[in-house]
Amino acid sequence: SIVEGQAVISRLSGALLRAFLVVWLIATPALLLSGGSRDAAEGVALIALFAAIIAFIEYGSEYPSLVDFRHAPPVNRLRFGAFFIIVFLLSVICRGFYDTTAITEFVTAIAGLVGHLIDFPYSPVRNMILMLPAGADPALLEAVRMTAGLAYLLSILAILTIALFIRLDRWPARYGTFNVWVNLPTFDPTAGGDVVERLHRVARLNLALGFLLPFVIPALLKIMAQTFSPLSLDAPQALIWTMAIWAFFPASLFMRGIAMGRVARMIEDKRRQRYAEFGEEGVLV
């Protein structure tokens, strides 16, 4: 029918837009930085193409397979926007290492201030600095401090933004019926046990991982460096992606935990309302 055809066109056009945005995100460091090798450029293009295909297939299909909250906007949009901002600003900092402009100086000054404020004993930023091999170049130490500090601060701000949005905007109830199977494809509500208890349990696990991973990842990289070759952050793109993923991946888990906790509480509220209605009618004592 015409309505079904329009729905398919809308879904495919949305998937194509998301695929383009993914390519733009992955290509941002390479576009802002110069001097990279041809092999590096080809590698970035290949990764961007692969990620775009995954995004198009995921959002172009009628049924989800990997992405959470696909039909519960704007959680994924906020997460993508936060990650893009982190990657973009870190790329601006790295560009300032060889091409100084007013924008690069401003972002670098903010990042330097943030990095020094967050760089205290046992902080995630200090752990990232300690991950570097002994005798590392002071310039590299400062670059890691700036990028790690700014990326970690932005990830915290993204978490606070998601939390405030969910609390103040009555997400997801305000946006219509929330389908657990569609919006949580990796969570099986029929696996056994009470779905609310399982949602709370998974939410707490995501919150715990989101809090601990910024501390644990540098320690794991340090241990791995003793067995394998240490992680090299001399290349600007390696520095950008390492700091961006280190900061945002745990933050994304934390955001997922917040959202799943909200869904569990929403189901609990619906149950209480249903029980109250039945009780008033004398159906449930």
N, C-alpha and C positions, 0 to 999 in steps of 0.2 A: 504494500500500500504506500501512499504518498507519505504518510506519517512515519512509517518504518524506514523508508528511503531517506527522509530528512534526518532521522535519528542516526542512521549509518554514516551519512555525509558529515554530520556534526561530530560524531565520535572520531572518524578518520581525520578530519581537519584538526581536531584538538590533539590527536596523537601526533600528527605531523608537526604542529607547533611545539609540542613538548620535545620532540626529537631534535628540532632546530635549537631549542634552548639548551638542551644537553650538549650539543656540539659547541655552542657558543661558550658554555661554561668551561668545557675541557680545553678549548682553544684559547681562552683568555690569556693565560700566562705566556703562551707562545706568541700571541699577537702583540702583547705589550712589551715583551723582551726581544732583543735582537742578538744575533751572534751565535745562535744555536746551530748545531750540526744538521746536515741533511737527514741523517739517520734518526735524530731526535724528532725532527719535524714529521718524518714519515711515521714514526711510532705514535706521535700525538694524533695524527690524522687517522691511523688505524684504530686506536682506542676510541676516538670520538665517533667514528663510523659504527663500531661495534656497540657502543653505548646507545647511540641513536636508534639502531635497529631494535635493541632490547626495549627501549622506551616506546617506540612505535608499536611493536607487537603487544606490549603490555597494555597500553592505553587504546590501541586499535581493536583489541578483542572485546567481545561482549562480556566475557567472564574474566575476572581477575585471577592472577596466579602468584604474584610476588608482592606487589605494592600495597601497603596498608592505607586505609582511609582514602581510597580512590574516589569514592562518591560522598565524601564528607569534607568538602572544602571549608576553609582554606588552609588546613593544617599542612598539607604537602607543599602548597605554594609558599607558605611561610618558611618551611624547612629549606626548600630550594633557594629562596631568596636569601636566607641567612648564609647558606653555603657559598652562593655566588658572591656575596659581599665580602666574605672572608677571603676567597681566592682572589678577587679583584684588588682588594687593598694590600694583600701580601705581594701581589704582582707589582703594584705601584711602588711599594717599598724597594723591591729588588731592582726595579727600573732606575730608581734613584741612586743606585750604587755606581752607575756609569753615565746617567743622563739626568742631571739635577734640574728640576723645575720647581715652581712655587708649590704645585700640588704634591710632588714627591717629598719636598722638604716639610710641608705641613703634616702629611701622613706619617713620615718618619719621626718627626718630633713627638707626635701623639703616641706612636708606638714605643718610642724610647722611654717616654714618661711612664706609660702603662707597664712596660716590661720591668723597669726598675721598681715600681711599686709592688708588682706581684712576685718579683724575684726575692722571696724570703725563704728561710730554711724549711724544707719538707714540702714546699709548694710544688704544683705540677710544673711550673716554669723552671724552678730550680732543678727539678729532676731531669727535665729535658736538657738543660745545660750540662749537668753531670754525666749525661749519656755520651757526650763528646769525648774523644780520646784525650789522654793527657798530653799537654803541650800543644793543644789546638790553637790556631791563629786567633789572637784577640779580636780581630775584625769579624771572624766567624762566630765567636762567642757573643758578640754584641748583636749580630744579625739574628742568631737563634733567640736571644733574649727578646728582641723587638718583635719578631714575627710570632714567637710562641705566646708572648704576653698579649699582643693584640688579638690573635686568633682565639685564645682562651677567653678573653673578655667578651668578644663578640659572641662566642658560643653561649656564655652565661646570659647575655642580653637576649639571645634568641630563645633560650629556655624561659626566661621571665616573660617575654612577649607571648609565647604560646600559653603559658600558665594564666596570664591575665586575660588573654582573649577567651580561653575556654571558660574562665570563671565569670567574666562580665558579659559575654555574648551568648550565654546559655547554649554553647555548642555541646552536642550536635542536635539537640532537640529543636532548636530554632530553624534548622534547615531540612525539616521533614523527617520521615521515618528512617531510622538507622538500621541498616541490614548488616548484621554481624558477619555473615558469610561473605558478602561482597566487600566489606570494608576491612575485614581481617582474614584474608585468604589463607594465611599460614596458621591461623588459630581455628581448631575444629571444635565448635560448640557442642558437638554430639560425642566427644571422645570419652565421656564418663565423668561423673561427679557434677556438682553444682556449677553451672557456668559462671555465676557471679564470683564464687570462691576462686575458680581457676583464673578468671580475669584479674582479680586482685593479686593472686600469686604471681602471674606473669608480669603485671604492672610493677610489683615490688622488685622482681628480678631485674627488670629493665632499669628501674631507678637505681638499684645497687650497682649494676654494671656501669651505668652512666656516670655515677659518682667516682667509682674506683678506677676505671680504665685510664683516665689521664695520669694517675699515679703509677699504675701497673705497666703501661706500655713502655715508658722510658726504661724501667728496670728490665723488662723482657728484651728490649733492643740492646741494652748493655750486656746482658748475659749472652745473647746470640752473637754479639761482636767478639766475644772471647773465643767462640768456636769457629765462626765464619768471619768473612771480611766485614769490618765495621761499616755502618751506614755512612755514606759520604754525602754531606750537605753543602759541599763547595759549589755545586751547580745550582743556579738560582731556581730552576724549575723543580729540582729535587727538594730544595728547602721549602718552596711554596707548598707542594703537595704533601710533604711529610707533616708540616705544621697544620695545614688545613684539615687533613684527615685525622690527625691526632686529636685536634680540638673538637671537630664537628661530629665524628662518629659516636663518641660517648654522649655528646649533647643530643644527637638524634635519638639514641636509645632512651635518654632521660625524657625527651619530649614524647616518645612512644609510650613510656610508662605513665606519664601524666594523662595522656589521652585515653589509654586503656582503663586507668583508674576512674576517669570521668564516665566512660561507658558503663563500667560496673556499677557505679553509683546511680546512673540513670536507670539501669535495669532494676536496681533495688527500689528506687522511687516508684517505678511503674508497678512493681509487685505490691508495694504497700498501698498504692491507690486502688489496685484491683481487689486486694483483700478487704480494704475499707468499704468499697462498694458492695461486695458480696455480704459483708457483715451487716450493713444497713438493711439489705434486703432479706436478711435472715437465712441466706444460703450457707454462709460460713459462720460458725460460732467461734 
